[in-house]
Amino acid sequence: MVSKDTFFSNKQSLNCRGRLLDFNTALVMGILNITPDSFYAGSRNTDPGKILEKAAEMIAQGADILDVGAYSSRPGAENVSEKEELLRLEAALKVIRSSFPDALLSVDTFRSAIARRVVKEFEVDMINDISGGDLDGEMFPTIADIQVPYIIMHMKGEPANMQEHAVYKDVVREIIRDFSEKINRLNRLGINDIIIDPGFGFAKTVDQNFDILRQLDAFHIFKQPLMAGISRKSMIYKTLEYEPEDALNGSTVLHTIALLKGANILRVHDVREAREAVLLVSKTLGAVRS
């Protein structure tokens, strides 16, 4: 039986540039890829008009946060120069901020210079770093300086070769050990607004991904908000033997499990369906936000 308290395992709030972000119920983060080669074709948006249209759709469907990414992190993805990543982000953030000045925006980048630039110029509210600081040694000091919430994800290697590094004796224990060391470093720098993402699909096999989901509540040891990025990933479509385009139902099933394990944020391609999952799970557990 699932305890009602499971859904509230992390009751923290985060300070997003002066706005308090609470987790009385789980939040939904909409994925806004501005890349031509993301693994799920339906998430690719490169034209400013389409970017704005997609942002408006996600906000209308109930996205609490939009996560804007200009560097494809699919397995085997080619490198994108810092200049190209920044050009893509500037074009997207400009149109989004002009139409939705109060939207909570996250930028998906592992580059500290880009993190600093988008926070300064577009008042981005948080940084989502898939490398957990490993690909840019200046990221932690930069976050300490710009003082926005930091999503720390677990990955080994880099997108082009990460699946070669999917070797663990105990995947959950090793991720926890990595987070423990990094969160200690972040805290010493004065960074306390941290969101944990175990990195489904990043240097993990399908079976390892299910091991992480099965033990997702183990990450509550850090007493930090917990994000699950499962949407349309290979653990779903490879298990069910179809393509990412057909993985919506599977995504909803695993989102439900993640919520029952205490996920505080769902990072998703399909906002409306994720919002419905949050509502139904929270209603079942008697935890609907007023």
Order of alpha helices (4+ residues) and beta strands (2+ residues): beta-beta-beta-alpha-beta-alpha-beta-alpha-beta-alpha-beta-alpha-beta-alpha-beta-alpha-alpha-beta-alpha
